[in-house]
Amino acid sequence: MKNLFVAAAAVAVFGSSAFAEAQKYTLDSSHSQIVFSYNHLGYSTTYGMFSGFEGEIMFDIDAPASSSVIVSMPVMSIFTGWEQRDGHFMSGDFFGASEGDMITFASTGIEVTGDDTALITGDLEMNGVTKSVVLDAKMNQVGDHPMANKPWVGFDATTTLVRSEFNLGAFAPFIGDEVQVMISIEAAGES
């Protein structure tokens, strides 16, 4: 999922004529989040998030389709607001996670769909399974960060994952197998 967020950053390729060639952007971990939600037994929607992202975007305004994104995040960065649930997600019922286990995303293609939108396809590796996923991404803003004094981009993206496809299907279908993913990231260019 972490890679999913990085992939969203690739959307920066749209709508800016400020760049003449590919530019490297590094994810701002303090302002990048992945929020997920799923149906709990039909009674409620449960939310959680991942943080601790690392990644980079190579953005080419003249050839957006050749831009790229790679992202990773620690599985154990999950936070749902209830410690026992977080622990259950790390157990053998779900991730069976250990310190250092990562979720990664690497883009394989970008289809520009509008002035500030794109579909970013990439390989998501999670829980030992790699699947192609598509992020529906929107660039929020590109420009100079007023405090950091360097180029900056921000995006939002969404996708839907089927958790059982990643060997995370415990208690499905009672607990929803489809997981809605919302990504919001910022990335810093080089000065």
C-alpha positions as CSV (number, residue, x, y, z in Angstrom):
1,M,0.0,0.0,0.0
2,K,2.9,2.3,0.7
3,N,4.0,2.0,-2.8
4,L,0.5,2.9,-3.8
5,F,1.0,6.3,-2.3
6,V,4.3,6.9,-4.0
7,A,2.7,6.0,-7.2
8,A,0.1,8.7,-6.7
9,A,3.0,11.2,-6.6
10,A,3.7,10.4,-10.3
11,V,0.6,12.4,-11.1
12,A,2.9,15.4,-10.8
13,V,3.6,15.0,-14.4
14,F,0.5,16.9,-15.3
15,G,-0.2,20.5,-15.8
16,S,3.2,22.1,-15.1
17,S,5.4,23.7,-17.7
18,A,8.0,24.5,-15.0
19,F,10.0,21.4,-15.7
20,A,11.9,20.7,-19.0
21,E,13.2,17.2,-18.0
22,A,12.7,14.5,-15.5
23,Q,13.0,15.7,-12.0
24,K,13.4,13.6,-8.8
25,Y,10.9,14.1,-6.0
26,T,11.3,12.4,-2.6
27,L,8.3,11.6,-0.5
28,D,7.6,13.8,2.5
29,S,6.9,11.1,5.1
30,S,5.4,13.7,7.6
31,H,2.7,14.7,5.1
32,S,1.9,11.4,3.4
33,Q,-0.7,8.9,4.5
34,I,-2.6,5.9,3.3
35,V,-6.0,5.4,4.8
36,F,-8.0,2.2,4.3
37,S,-11.5,1.2,5.2
38,Y,-13.6,-2.0,5.1
39,N,-17.1,-3.2,6.1
40,H,-17.3,-4.8,9.5
41,L,-20.1,-7.4,9.5
42,G,-22.5,-4.9,7.9
43,Y,-22.6,-2.9,11.1
44,S,-19.9,-0.3,10.6
45,T,-17.0,0.9,8.5
46,T,-13.6,0.4,10.1
47,Y,-10.7,2.7,9.2
48,G,-6.9,2.4,9.5
49,M,-3.8,3.9,8.1
50,F,-0.2,3.3,7.2
51,S,2.7,5.7,7.6
52,G,6.5,5.8,7.4
53,F,6.7,6.0,3.7
54,E,9.9,6.2,1.7
55,G,10.0,6.6,-2.1
56,E,10.8,8.7,-5.1
57,I,9.1,10.0,-8.2
58,M,10.9,10.7,-11.4
59,F,8.7,13.2,-13.2
60,D,9.1,14.1,-16.9
61,I,6.6,16.9,-17.9
62,D,7.5,16.4,-21.6
63,A,6.9,12.7,-21.5
64,P,4.6,11.9,-18.6
65,A,4.2,8.3,-19.6
66,S,7.9,7.7,-19.0
67,S,7.7,9.1,-15.5
68,S,8.0,6.6,-12.6
69,V,7.2,6.1,-9.0
70,I,8.6,3.7,-6.4
71,V,7.4,3.6,-2.7
72,S,7.7,1.4,0.3
73,M,6.3,1.4,3.9
74,P,6.7,-0.8,6.9
75,V,3.8,-3.2,7.5
76,M,4.1,-2.6,11.2
77,S,3.3,1.1,10.8
78,I,-0.4,0.2,10.7
79,F,-2.6,2.2,13.0
80,T,-6.4,1.6,13.5
81,G,-6.9,3.4,16.8
82,W,-7.3,0.1,18.7
83,E,-4.1,-1.6,19.9
84,Q,-5.6,-5.1,20.0
85,R,-6.8,-4.8,16.4
86,D,-3.4,-3.6,15.3
87,G,-1.8,-6.6,17.0
88,H,-4.4,-8.9,15.4
89,F,-3.5,-7.6,11.9
90,M,0.2,-8.4,12.6
91,S,-0.7,-12.0,13.7
92,G,-0.8,-15.1,11.5
93,D,-4.5,-14.5,10.7
94,F,-3.4,-11.6,8.5
95,F,0.2,-10.3,7.8
96,G,2.1,-12.5,10.2
97,A,4.4,-9.5,10.2
98,S,7.9,-9.1,11.6
99,E,10.0,-6.0,12.1
100,G,11.4,-4.9,8.7
101,D,8.5,-6.4,6.6
102,M,7.6,-3.9,3.9
103,I,4.8,-3.1,1.4
104,T,6.1,-1.8,-1.9
105,F,4.7,-0.3,-5.0
106,A,6.5,0.3,-8.3
107,S,4.8,2.0,-11.3
108,T,4.7,0.1,-14.6
109,G,2.7,2.7,-16.6
110,I,1.0,6.1,-16.4
111,E,-2.0,7.0,-18.5
112,V,-2.8,10.8,-18.4
113,T,-6.5,11.2,-18.3
114,G,-6.8,15.0,-17.8
115,D,-5.0,18.2,-17.0
116,D,-4.4,17.0,-13.4
117,T,-5.5,13.4,-13.4
118,A,-4.0,10.1,-14.4
119,L,-4.3,6.3,-14.0
120,I,-1.1,4.9,-12.5
121,T,-0.6,1.2,-12.9
122,G,2.0,-0.6,-10.8
123,D,3.0,-3.7,-9.0
124,L,1.9,-3.8,-5.4
125,E,3.8,-6.3,-3.3
126,M,2.2,-7.1,0.0
127,N,2.3,-10.1,2.3
128,G,4.4,-12.1,-0.2
129,V,2.1,-11.5,-3.1
130,T,2.6,-9.2,-6.1
131,K,-0.4,-7.9,-8.0
132,S,-1.0,-5.2,-10.6
133,V,-3.1,-2.4,-9.2
134,V,-4.4,0.9,-10.7
135,L,-4.5,4.2,-8.8
136,D,-6.9,6.8,-9.8
137,A,-4.8,9.9,-9.1
138,K,-5.2,13.6,-9.0
139,M,-2.5,16.2,-8.7
140,N,-3.5,18.8,-6.0
141,Q,-0.7,21.3,-6.5
142,V,2.8,21.7,-7.9
143,G,5.0,24.7,-7.0
144,D,7.6,26.0,-4.6
145,H,7.1,25.1,-1.0
146,P,6.8,28.4,1.0
147,M,8.9,27.2,3.9
148,A,11.3,24.6,2.4
149,N,12.1,26.9,-0.6
150,K,12.2,24.0,-3.1
151,P,9.9,22.4,-5.7
152,W,7.0,20.5,-4.1
153,V,4.0,18.4,-5.4
154,G,1.0,17.0,-3.7
155,F,-1.6,14.3,-4.9
156,D,-4.5,12.3,-3.9
157,A,-5.3,8.8,-5.2
158,T,-7.8,6.0,-4.7
159,T,-8.0,2.3,-5.4
160,T,-9.9,-0.7,-4.2
161,L,-8.0,-3.9,-3.2
162,V,-9.4,-7.4,-2.6
163,R,-7.6,-8.4,0.5
164,S,-8.0,-12.2,-0.1
165,E,-5.8,-11.8,-3.2
166,F,-3.0,-10.9,-0.9
167,N,-3.5,-13.8,1.5
168,L,-5.3,-11.5,4.0
169,G,-8.8,-12.9,3.6
170,A,-9.5,-14.1,7.1
171,F,-13.2,-13.9,8.1
172,A,-14.3,-12.9,4.6
173,P,-17.0,-12.5,3.4
174,F,-18.4,-11.5,6.9
175,I,-15.7,-8.9,7.2
176,G,-15.5,-7.1,3.8
177,D,-13.0,-8.6,1.3
178,E,-12.9,-5.2,-0.6
179,V,-10.7,-2.6,1.0
180,Q,-11.1,1.0,-0.1
181,V,-7.7,2.8,-0.1
182,M,-7.3,6.6,-0.1
183,I,-3.8,8.1,-0.6
184,S,-2.6,11.6,0.0
185,I,1.1,12.5,-0.4
186,E,3.5,15.3,-0.7
187,A,6.9,15.0,-2.3
188,A,9.9,17.4,-2.3
189,G,12.0,18.2,-5.4
190,E,15.7,19.0,-5.3
191,S,16.6,22.6,-4.8
